[in-house]
Amino acid sequence: AENGTVTGAGEYEHGTTISISATPVEGYHFVKWSDGNTNATRSIVVTSNVTLTAEFAINIYTVNVTTVNGTIIGTGEYQHGATATLTAVATTGYHFVRWSDGVTDATRSIVVTSNVTFTAEFAINVYTLTLSAENGTITGAGAYNHGATANISAVPAEGYHFVRWSDGNTNATRSIVVTSSLSLTAIFSDP
């Protein structure tokens, strides 16, 4: 046998019933004897010289990852002892946090010795909207989740009027879909 051990070989008198068995090494499983029998342990009656070979095959395992708000590269089937490299890729607006076993590297390698399932955790990005102004007040600054709508407003102080935001927008009150951190200044002018 290759990749396993067998017991029961030897010299026996005609008509003797013997037990033979095939035991795989770690990471392999018994497939069959060379005569087609698929029982790893079996009894045979000795009536002539006989040579049997035990056939073993390497175990194949599944590496599976469940996730929301991201995708995983590297899942699938691997032979016992193979190295699987898993990479967690966040959906736009999210970032990788950790694997279910606590590992915080988005790309990791594991030696596969059994079926395994991980969960990859992603979290939504939080951005800062910073607003500033002289000669007036502004509202709407703060922290926003990716994709949230921020309603901002610029109100001039007495004797001033709103001109524009620093990004060129001329609406004193407006809505912004937040997809990154952003700083805006409200520009006011006296008459």
C-alpha positions as CSV (number, residue, x, y, z in Angstrom):
1,A,0.0,0.0,0.0
2,E,1.1,3.6,-0.7
3,N,-0.3,6.4,1.6
4,G,-1.5,3.9,4.1
5,T,-0.7,0.7,6.0
6,V,-2.2,-2.9,5.8
7,T,-2.4,-5.7,8.2
8,G,-3.0,-9.4,7.8
9,A,-0.3,-10.4,5.3
10,G,1.6,-13.6,6.1
11,E,1.6,-17.4,5.5
12,Y,-1.6,-19.3,6.3
13,E,-2.7,-22.9,6.0
14,H,-5.3,-23.7,3.3
15,G,-8.8,-22.9,4.4
16,T,-7.8,-20.4,7.1
17,T,-10.1,-17.4,7.5
18,I,-8.1,-14.3,8.1
19,S,-8.8,-10.6,8.6
20,I,-7.1,-7.9,6.6
21,S,-7.4,-4.2,7.0
22,A,-6.2,-1.1,5.3
23,T,-5.6,2.1,7.3
24,P,-4.9,5.4,5.5
25,V,-2.3,7.9,6.6
26,E,-3.5,11.3,7.7
27,G,-5.2,13.2,4.8
28,Y,-6.0,10.1,2.8
29,H,-8.9,7.7,2.6
30,F,-9.3,4.1,1.6
31,V,-10.8,3.5,-1.8
32,K,-10.6,-0.2,-2.6
33,W,-8.6,-3.4,-2.7
34,S,-7.0,-4.4,-6.0
35,D,-9.7,-7.1,-6.4
36,G,-12.4,-4.4,-6.3
37,N,-13.6,-4.9,-2.7
38,T,-14.4,-1.6,-1.0
39,N,-14.4,-2.8,2.6
40,A,-11.2,-1.5,4.3
41,T,-11.5,-4.3,6.9
42,R,-12.6,-7.7,5.6
43,S,-12.2,-11.4,6.0
44,I,-11.0,-13.8,3.4
45,V,-10.6,-17.6,3.2
46,V,-7.1,-18.6,2.1
47,T,-7.2,-21.2,-0.7
48,S,-4.2,-20.1,-2.7
49,N,-1.4,-17.6,-2.8
50,V,-2.9,-14.1,-3.2
51,T,-1.5,-10.6,-3.6
52,L,-3.8,-7.7,-2.8
53,T,-3.0,-4.0,-3.0
54,A,-4.9,-1.4,-1.0
55,E,-5.7,1.8,-2.9
56,F,-5.8,5.1,-1.0
57,A,-6.7,8.6,-2.4
58,I,-6.0,12.0,-1.0
59,N,-8.8,13.8,0.8
60,I,-10.4,16.8,-0.9
61,Y,-11.8,19.5,1.3
62,T,-14.0,22.5,0.8
63,V,-13.0,26.0,1.9
64,N,-16.2,28.1,2.1
65,V,-16.7,31.7,3.2
66,T,-20.0,33.5,3.9
67,T,-20.2,37.2,3.7
68,V,-22.3,40.3,3.1
69,N,-21.1,43.5,1.5
70,G,-18.0,42.0,-0.1
71,T,-16.6,39.1,-2.1
72,I,-14.1,36.4,-1.4
73,I,-11.3,35.2,-3.7
74,G,-9.9,31.7,-3.0
75,T,-12.8,29.6,-1.9
76,G,-13.3,26.1,-3.4
77,E,-11.9,22.6,-3.1
78,Y,-8.4,21.8,-2.0
79,Q,-6.4,18.6,-1.5
80,H,-5.3,17.8,2.1
81,G,-2.3,19.8,3.0
82,A,-2.7,22.4,0.2
83,T,-2.4,26.1,1.0
84,A,-5.5,28.2,0.3
85,T,-5.0,31.9,0.0
86,L,-8.2,33.8,0.8
87,T,-8.7,37.5,0.0
88,A,-11.7,39.6,1.2
89,V,-12.7,42.4,-1.2
90,A,-15.1,45.0,0.1
91,T,-18.0,46.3,-1.9
92,T,-17.7,50.0,-2.7
93,G,-18.4,52.0,0.5
94,Y,-17.4,49.2,2.8
95,H,-14.2,48.0,4.4
96,F,-13.0,44.6,5.7
97,V,-13.1,44.2,9.5
98,R,-12.1,40.6,10.3
99,W,-12.6,36.9,9.7
100,S,-14.8,34.9,12.0
101,D,-11.7,33.4,13.7
102,G,-10.5,36.9,14.6
103,V,-7.8,37.3,11.9
104,T,-7.8,41.0,10.7
105,D,-5.7,40.6,7.6
106,A,-7.9,40.8,4.5
107,T,-5.6,38.4,2.7
108,R,-4.5,35.2,4.5
109,S,-3.2,31.8,3.8
110,I,-4.4,28.6,5.5
111,V,-3.2,25.0,5.3
112,V,-6.3,22.9,4.4
113,T,-6.7,19.8,6.6
114,S,-10.5,19.6,6.8
115,N,-13.6,21.2,5.5
116,V,-13.7,24.8,6.8
117,T,-16.2,27.7,6.7
118,F,-15.3,31.2,7.6
119,T,-17.4,34.4,7.7
120,A,-15.8,37.6,6.4
121,E,-17.1,40.7,8.2
122,F,-17.3,44.1,6.4
123,A,-18.5,47.4,7.8
124,I,-19.9,50.5,6.1
125,N,-17.5,53.4,5.7
126,V,-18.2,56.5,7.8
127,Y,-17.1,59.8,6.3
128,T,-16.8,63.3,7.8
129,L,-18.6,66.2,6.2
130,T,-16.8,69.4,7.4
131,L,-18.5,72.8,6.8
132,S,-17.1,76.2,7.5
133,A,-18.2,79.8,7.0
134,E,-17.4,83.4,7.9
135,N,-20.2,86.0,8.0
136,G,-22.9,83.3,8.3
137,T,-23.9,80.0,9.8
138,I,-24.0,76.5,8.3
139,T,-25.9,73.3,9.3
140,G,-25.5,69.7,8.2
141,A,-21.8,69.0,9.2
142,G,-21.1,65.6,10.8
143,A,-20.4,61.9,10.3
144,Y,-22.3,60.1,7.6
145,N,-22.4,56.5,6.3
146,H,-21.4,55.8,2.8
147,G,-24.3,56.7,0.4
148,A,-26.2,58.7,3.0
149,T,-27.7,62.0,2.1
150,A,-26.5,65.1,3.9
151,N,-28.8,68.1,3.9
152,I,-26.7,71.3,4.2
153,S,-27.7,74.9,4.6
154,A,-25.9,78.2,4.6
155,V,-27.6,81.2,6.3
156,P,-25.9,84.6,6.0
157,A,-25.3,86.9,8.9
158,E,-27.2,90.2,8.9
159,G,-25.9,92.5,6.2
160,Y,-24.5,89.6,4.1
161,H,-25.8,87.3,1.4
162,F,-24.9,83.8,0.3
163,V,-22.7,83.6,-2.9
164,R,-21.7,80.0,-3.3
165,W,-20.1,76.9,-1.7
166,S,-16.4,76.3,-2.3
167,D,-17.2,73.6,-4.8
168,G,-19.0,76.2,-7.0
169,N,-22.6,75.2,-6.1
170,T,-24.8,78.3,-5.8
171,N,-27.7,76.7,-3.8
172,A,-27.6,77.8,-0.2
173,T,-29.6,74.7,0.8
174,R,-28.7,71.5,-0.9
175,S,-28.5,67.7,-0.5
176,I,-25.2,65.8,-1.0
177,V,-24.8,62.0,-1.3
178,V,-21.8,61.3,0.8
179,T,-19.2,58.9,-0.7
180,S,-16.0,60.3,0.9
181,S,-14.9,62.8,3.5
182,L,-15.5,66.3,2.3
183,S,-14.8,69.9,3.4
184,L,-17.0,72.7,2.1
185,T,-16.9,76.4,2.9
186,A,-19.9,78.7,2.5
187,I,-18.9,82.0,0.9
188,F,-20.9,85.1,1.9
189,S,-20.5,88.6,0.7
190,D,-21.8,92.0,1.9
191,P,-24.1,93.8,-0.5
